[in-house]
Amino acid sequence: MRSPLIRSFSQLGSLDPDRPVVTLFSGGLDSSYLLLRLRRMGIREVHAVSVDIGEDESSTYKRQVAEALGATIHILDRRAEFADRYVAPAIAAQAVYLGIHPVSSTLSRPLIAHSAVGLARALGAQAVLHTANRSQNTLRRLNGALGLLGYEGAFGSPYDLDPVTRDDKLVELRAAGIDLLAGRIVSGDSNLWCREFESGILDDPELHEVPEEMYTWSRPTARPGDTDTLTVTFEHGLPVALDGEPLPLTGLVERLNRRVGAYGLGRYSGLEHLDHGEKVLEIREMPAAWLLLSSYRHIESACLDAELIREKRHLEQVWTREALEGRWFGELRLAAQVFIDACAARTTGSVTWRLRTGGADTRSIAVGSPLYLRDREEWEERAISAESAPFVPAAESVLATV
């Protein structure tokens, strides 16, 4: 029988102090406070797992906090896997939430869950704990992924039904000698694909202003009048080169975040729904995503029939919905992926962009087997000639060829 879903701190009392527990650890306030609570409960073997997918927090900082709280930290480098197995499919699926913003944590949570389950099984851990609360979409994404992965132990977040105020967490951590978390005015989440901010001073959709210093990738550094021309190449749906230089997706995204972001491009703000329909404000900067998703659509439109693209656009939102709702490992998302992969297999070409402050324009869209015309008048003549041929008398046809 499956162990119960952990939803409160009181449920942690049922854990065996002599068996290992795995926690997801970001180095933030919530995950640090959970380590403190587990230590106070007498859990002798706590393993804090941090999955490196290109986030802002340094490994040194995380080690410092985890070790101070008596946990064994595991920092797992999953950047290449995140790019190749999660970001790349999202590009092909044009994974944009309701046309508002590209998805991000939707992609990272299943990888984090998969990594945690792998470690928990190797350690024989009795539980995998995380720290999402009910105002965060991460709650259902992590719980959904852990459930679909069939993890045998208990899992969930004690903050779900048992929230602790920020001030209380800070006071208790400071009393325990941990004073590394003060001064944060928003909740942040970052990976190589996206930097995201929410909560705190950004709680109110009707009144929010993001301090410019929060932006890193999309802070304009280009001078007025500056331009930059770049070419992105795709092969079978996968971005493979920048300006003709072959690059792994991690490197290509990193370079585009800098080059595209220098022109202030790739910022998003919008509302995203919670589990019961309420909505919260989220702010993102995603310069590479902005350009790669646009480039993919241009190449796709040059390669694929319009009716095929129309059907794909419907399945893109099915794919996005299933991933967003925590069903990355579910049958429907995987089935939609098969259709999307079939389209991606035919999506090969390149797009050249001219970047300018506040915008970008295409300069070339080129594919090997195009459906587009390069000379409309010549095409019209050939099309009319071919259509008229059956009705032209034989003698006229012969004269026409002389």
Salt bridges, closest charged atoms under 4 A:
ASP18 OD1 - ARG44 NH1 2.18
ASP30 OD1 - LYS169 NZ 2.31
GLU45 OE2 - HIS47 NE2 2.77
ASP52 OD2 - ARG79 NE 3.81
GLU55 OE2 - LYS62 NZ 2.56
ASP56 OD2 - ARG195 NH2 3.04
GLU57 OE2 - ARG184 NH2 2.48
ASP77 OD2 - ARG79 NH2 2.64
GLU81 OE1 - ARG78 NE 3.69
GLU81 OE2 - ARG85 NH1 3.42
GLU152 OE1 - ARG121 NE 3.11
ASP160 OD2 - ARG7 NE 2.69
ASP160 OD1 - ARG134 NH2 3.29
GLU172 OE1 - ARG40 NH1 2.40
ASP179 OD1 - ARG174 NE 2.99
ASP189 OD1 - ARG109 NH2 3.05
GLU196 OE1 - ARG284 NH2 3.47
GLU212 OE2 - ARG267 NH2 2.60
ASP226 OD2 - ARG223 NE 3.46
ASP228 OD1 - ARG259 NH2 2.95
ASP243 OD2 - ARG259 NH1 2.82
GLU245 OE1 - ARG255 NH1 2.79
GLU254 OE2 - ARG258 NH1 3.54
GLU272 OE1 - HIS101 NE2 3.25
GLU272 OE2 - ARG141 NH2 2.54
GLU272 OE1 - ARG284 NH2 3.69
GLU282 OE1 - ARG284 NH2 2.95
GLU285 OE2 - ARG195 NH1 2.45
GLU300 OE1 - ARG297 NH1 2.64
GLU300 OE2 - LYS312 NZ 2.82
GLU307 OE2 - ARG310 NH1 2.42
GLU316 OE1 - ARG297 NH2 2.78
GLU316 OE2 - LYS312 NZ 2.57
GLU322 OE2 - ARG321 NE 3.14
GLU322 OE1 - ARG327 NE 2.76
GLU325 OE1 - ARG140 NE 2.60
GLU325 OE2 - HIS273 NE2 2.71
ASP361 OD2 - ARG356 NE 2.76
GLU378 OE2 - ARG382 NE 2.55
